[in-house]
Every structure is written in structure tokens, then in C-alpha cells.
Amino acid sequence: GHKIECSDTLCTIWIDGASGSELTIRDSQNGGYIQGVVYAVAGGSKLCLESGTVEAVAANGDFTMTGGRIISEDGSGLNVNSEVDVVISGGEIYGSKCGVWISYGDNVIISGDTKITGAGQYAIRSSSSAEVVISGTPTISGGAGEFDLNSKITLNTQPANGEVWRVKINTEEITDGIFA
């Protein structure tokens, strides 16, 4: 139920990958807020968001989200910047530009009833070769489109409640694809 803030422009919480650090964010009182970026460094760090609200997450280490909220009014909510595993099975991610930005990653799995919104551009944007797998009953919406991808996407679900998903595929040629 408390607010954590920092004047450092880089981050509010830094999880060191060299030590194999792990951090779980769990807001037991509700109303808790972490202002700034929670930064999980590559090389063995692990971050889990179970509840509470975080301004932004930089996942350079493994990241799991089972609940809570990432709300960024100034950019992307979740930035994936390293070969890591990202598993999002609940909660809400909002970015004023993109909900989830994958500039370099391995596997990004989105399932459950997750809500991802990219108000200005795309809900999920990938400029890497990360594989994006979506299942469950997520709500996904973006200003310019839901998906902007340079990577493989597997949709094991479809939009619900009258939603329409738009996909922008950035490739010069599609070598293997099925649209049904």
C-alpha cells in the first residue's frame, strides 16, 4: 500500500543479474505504486509482478506477470531488451505509445485474461526474432494496430466480444504462414 519513488532517471529498482537476484512484487495492502522503472538486468535476474502498480518494467532478465498493473503514461509499459523468457498470464499493461515493446527477446508468452493496450501505436511491437505466443482470453488493443511484428506469432485464440485484431507484418517475404 506504499509508494516507492526515486529521483534517479534510469530506474527506481535495479535487480542485479550477476548475483542471480530474484524479486517478487506483491502489494498486500492494495494501492501500492512503484514510480519509475523496475529494471531486471540480464544474466540471471528474475522479476515477478503479482499485484500492485508499476510505472514501467525493463525486462532484461526473466519476467513473469500473474497480476498487477504496469501503467506508463510516457512510453512503453513493458520493454523486453534481452534473450529472456517473458510469461504474462494476468494483469494489465498500458503504454501511452506501446503496451509491450520487444526489441530483443526469446519467448514472450501471453495467456489468461491479460489486458494489453498501446494507446499511441501498437499493443505489442517486436523488432526482434522473439517468438510471441498468445492464448487464453486476452484483451489486446492499440492505436495504430494490435501487433507490429518482425517475429513469429502464434495465436492460439481469437478476439472475443466483437474485438478485431490488426496485424502488421514487417518482412520482405513470408516463407511459412497460415492464415485461417
Secondary structure, DSSP 8 states (H G I E B T S, - for coil): --EE--S-SS-SEEE-TTTT-EEEE--SSS--EEEEEEEE-TTT-EEEE-SSEEEEEEESSEEEESS-EEEESSS-SEEEESS-EEEE-SSEEEESS-SEEEEE-SEEEE-TT-EEEESSSEEEEE-S--EEEE-SS-EEEESSEEEEESS-EEESS---TT----EEE--S--SS----
